[in-house]
Amino acid sequence: MAYWEWGDAANPDVVVCVHGLTRQGRDFDVLARQLASDAQRPRRVVCPDVVGRGHSDRLAEPMAYGVPTYVADMVTLLARLNVPQVEWVGTSMGGLIGLGVAALPAPAGALPLVRKLVLNDVGPTIEPLALRRIGSYVGQPARWPGEQAAADALRVLAAGFGPHTADEWLALSRPQLRAVIDEQGSGFVLHYDPAIAVPFRAVTPELAAIGEALMWQAYDSLRCPTLLLRGADSDLLSPATAQAMTQRGPRAELVAFAGVGHAPTLVAADQREVVSRFLQQD
């Protein structure tokens, strides 16, 4: 598993930032730079490429792509970081992974692995409409002649990310792409294993209901301070689910961002400031 790192490697204040289903760790470049250079409390920021994405290895067995595998991988990563606790920022799938890690029981005499949790536009209940939307494109073949053409196409696909400048969007898009040269010539493809779609498409309503119940059970077990971010136009995290998350389990603090759907990229200054403020609080 590859990961990107900012700040002093000896700093015990560590923030782990984990991306969404088809993304990779470089999504957090802007947030990571801010947290690592904070004058009051600089952080060591670690942003992994979840297995099958970015520079991490791909799995031989596609059905192993799932939250249990990702949680196990992250526990191994946290052991490598050699700190007793971390703060976690997780977007969409990265939030579900963080929820799984945070709910793990601590060994006797040890601290819980996650000290603070930021869930970015995700909760135990995921709306079927969003699952259908994501399923319509995940794993589908795509190829572009250049970076700008790819960025333009991704901007349409990820309209829910909200407004970004041209430079911001190109910076978000470049790490999503992998250059290829083959019999078709040179071009760019998406930087993830298309096989991540296999288990995603194998989910039945019955399996989804079981997964939702387990996620609520994990959420209700949390005791760490929790911040819930929501795109005000999100089709994945409903207002009802978000409200329920403020009333049960860790009783998350809820902040919504206007003009954004699924999911806030944490590039805009107001989004970054909300996360930074939460993490700075004692």
C-alpha positions in Angstrom: 0.0 0.0 0.0 1.5 3.3 -1.1 0.9 6.5 0.9 1.7 10.1 0.7 3.1 12.0 3.6 3.5 15.6 4.7 5.2 17.1 7.8 7.7 15.9 10.3 7.9 12.1 10.4 8.7 12.3 14.1 5.6 14.3 14.9 3.3 12.2 17.1 0.2 14.3 16.0 -0.9 12.3 13.0 -3.8 12.8 10.7 -4.8 10.0 8.3 -6.8 11.1 5.3 -8.5 8.4 3.2 -10.2 8.9 -0.1 -13.4 7.7 -1.8 -14.2 4.7 -3.9 -12.5 5.6 -7.2 -10.1 8.2 -5.9 -6.6 8.2 -4.4 -4.6 9.9 -1.6 -3.5 12.9 -3.6 -7.0 14.2 -3.3 -5.9 15.7 0.1 -2.9 17.6 -1.1 -4.3 21.1 -0.3 -5.7 20.1 3.1 -2.5 18.1 4.0 -0.3 21.1 3.3 -2.5 23.3 5.5 -2.5 20.9 8.4 1.2 20.1 8.2 2.2 23.8 8.2 -0.3 25.0 10.9 1.6 27.5 13.1 -0.2 26.5 16.3 -0.2 22.7 15.9 1.5 21.3 12.9 0.5 17.7 12.0 2.1 14.8 10.3 -0.4 14.0 7.5 -0.6 10.5 5.9 -2.8 9.9 2.8 -2.8 6.3 1.6 -3.8 5.0 -1.8 -6.3 2.3 -0.8 -5.4 -1.0 -2.4 -6.4 -1.1 -6.0 -6.1 2.7 -6.4 -3.3 5.0 -7.4 0.2 3.6 -6.7 -1.0 0.8 -4.4 -1.0 -2.9 -5.6 -4.0 -4.4 -7.2 -5.7 -7.5 -5.7 -5.7 -10.9 -7.5 -9.2 -11.6 -6.1 -11.6 -8.8 -7.0 -14.1 -9.9 -4.3 -11.5 -8.9 -1.7 -12.1 -5.3 -2.5 -14.2 -4.3 0.4 -14.3 -2.4 3.8 -13.0 -5.4 5.9 -9.9 -5.7 3.7 -9.3 -1.9 3.8 -9.7 -1.8 7.6 -7.2 -4.6 8.0 -4.8 -2.7 5.7 -5.2 0.5 7.7 -4.5 -1.2 11.0 -1.2 -2.4 9.5 -0.5 1.1 8.3 -1.2 2.6 11.7 1.2 0.1 13.3 3.9 1.3 10.9 3.3 4.9 11.9 4.2 3.9 15.5 1.8 6.3 17.3 -0.8 5.3 19.8 -3.6 7.3 18.2 -4.5 9.2 15.0 -7.1 11.6 13.8 -9.0 10.4 10.8 -10.5 12.3 7.8 -12.4 10.0 5.5 -14.3 11.0 2.4 -17.1 8.6 1.4 -15.6 5.1 1.3 -12.7 6.5 3.4 -15.2 7.5 6.0 -16.6 4.0 6.2 -13.1 2.7 6.6 -12.5 5.2 9.4 -15.7 4.1 11.0 -14.6 0.5 11.0 -11.1 1.4 12.4 -12.6 3.7 15.1 -15.0 1.0 16.2 -12.3 -1.6 16.8 -12.1 -2.5 20.5 -8.8 -1.3 22.1 -6.6 -3.9 23.8 -6.5 -3.7 27.5 -4.6 -0.7 28.7 -4.3 0.8 25.1 -6.0 3.9 23.7 -8.6 3.6 20.9 -6.9 3.9 17.5 -8.9 6.9 16.4 -8.9 10.0 18.6 -11.0 12.2 16.4 -13.1 11.3 13.3 -14.2 13.4 10.4 -16.8 11.7 8.2 -17.0 13.5 4.8 -20.4 13.0 3.3 -21.0 9.5 4.4 -22.9 7.6 7.0 -24.2 4.1 7.9 -27.1 4.5 5.5 -26.2 5.1 1.8 -29.0 6.2 -0.5 -29.8 3.7 -3.3 -30.0 6.6 -5.9 -26.3 7.4 -5.2 -25.3 3.7 -5.5 -27.0 3.5 -8.9 -25.3 6.6 -10.0 -21.9 5.4 -8.9 -22.5 2.0 -10.4 -23.2 3.5 -13.8 -19.5 4.6 -14.2 -17.3 2.7 -11.8 -15.1 0.2 -13.6 -16.2 1.4 -17.0 -13.4 1.7 -19.6 -12.3 5.2 -20.4 -9.4 6.7 -22.3 -8.4 10.2 -23.2 -5.8 11.6 -25.5 -4.5 14.2 -23.0 -4.8 15.4 -19.4 -7.0 18.3 -20.2 -9.5 16.1 -22.1 -9.6 13.7 -19.2 -10.0 16.5 -16.6 -12.9 17.9 -18.6 -14.6 14.6 -18.7 -14.1 14.0 -15.0 -15.5 17.4 -14.2 -18.8 16.4 -15.8 -18.8 13.0 -14.0 -17.9 14.6 -10.6 -20.2 17.6 -10.8 -21.2 16.9 -7.1 -17.7 17.9 -6.0 -18.8 21.5 -6.4 -17.2 24.6 -7.9 -13.4 24.6 -8.5 -11.1 26.8 -10.5 -9.6 25.4 -13.7 -6.2 25.0 -11.9 -7.8 23.4 -8.8 -9.6 20.9 -11.0 -6.6 20.0 -13.0 -4.6 19.4 -9.8 -7.3 17.1 -8.6 -7.5 15.3 -11.9 -3.8 14.6 -12.7 -3.2 12.0 -9.9 -6.4 10.3 -11.1 -4.8 9.5 -14.4 -2.2 6.9 -15.6 -0.3 7.4 -18.8 -0.4 4.4 -21.2 1.3 3.6 -24.5 0.0 0.6 -26.4 -1.3 -0.4 -29.9 -3.7 2.5 -29.7 -0.9 5.0 -29.2 -0.4 7.2 -26.1 -3.2 8.3 -23.8 -4.5 8.4 -20.3 -6.7 6.0 -18.3 -8.1 6.1 -14.8 -5.6 5.2 -12.0 -7.6 2.4 -10.4 -8.3 -1.2 -10.9 -11.6 -1.6 -12.9 -12.1 -4.8 -10.8 -13.1 -2.7 -7.8 -16.5 -2.7 -9.5 -17.0 -6.4 -9.2 -18.0 -6.6 -5.5 -19.7 -3.2 -5.7 -22.1 -4.6 -8.4 -22.5 -7.9 -6.4 -24.3 -6.2 -3.5 -27.9 -7.3 -3.2 -30.6 -5.4 -1.3 -30.3 -8.1 1.4 -26.5 -7.7 1.7 -26.9 -3.9 1.7 -29.4 -4.1 4.6 -26.9 -6.3 6.6 -24.1 -3.9 5.9 -26.2 -0.9 7.0 -27.1 -2.5 10.3 -23.5 -3.3 11.0 -22.4 0.2 10.2 -25.0 1.7 12.5 -23.8 -0.7 15.2 -20.3 0.4 14.7 -21.3 4.1 14.7 -23.3 3.7 17.9 -20.3 2.2 19.6 -18.1 5.3 18.9 -17.1 7.6 21.7 -14.6 9.8 19.9 -15.4 13.4 18.9 -16.9 13.2 15.4 -17.4 15.8 12.7 -19.9 15.1 10.0 -19.6 17.0 6.7 -22.3 17.0 4.2 -22.7 18.5 0.7 -26.1 20.2 1.0 -27.0 18.7 -2.4 -25.6 15.2 -1.6 -27.5 12.2 -3.1 -25.5 9.8 -0.9 -25.9 11.1 2.6 -29.6 12.1 3.2 -30.6 14.9 5.6 -32.5 12.3 7.7 -29.4 10.1 8.0 -27.2 13.1 8.8 -29.6 14.3 11.5 -29.8 10.8 13.0 -26.0 10.8 13.3 -26.2 14.0 15.4 -28.5 12.3 17.9 -27.0 8.8 18.4 -23.6 7.3 18.8 -21.0 10.0 19.2 -23.6 12.7 18.4 -21.6 14.1 15.5 -21.3 17.8 14.9 -22.9 18.5 11.5 -21.7 21.1 9.0 -23.3 21.4 5.5 -21.8 23.2 2.5 -24.1 24.9 0.1 -23.7 24.4 -3.7 -21.9 21.0 -3.2 -23.2 17.5 -3.6 -21.3 14.2 -3.1 -18.7 15.0 -1.9 -16.9 18.1 -0.7 -13.3 17.9 -1.9 -11.8 19.8 1.1 -10.0 22.1 -1.3 -12.1 25.2 -0.7 -10.9 27.4 2.1 -14.2 27.3 4.1 -14.2 23.5 4.0 -10.6 23.2 5.1 -11.1 25.7 7.9 -14.0 23.6 9.3 -11.8 20.5 9.4 -8.8 22.4 10.8 -10.9 24.0 13.6 -12.3 20.6 14.6 -8.9 19.0 14.8 -7.4 21.9 16.7 -10.0 21.7 19.5 -8.8 19.9 22.6 
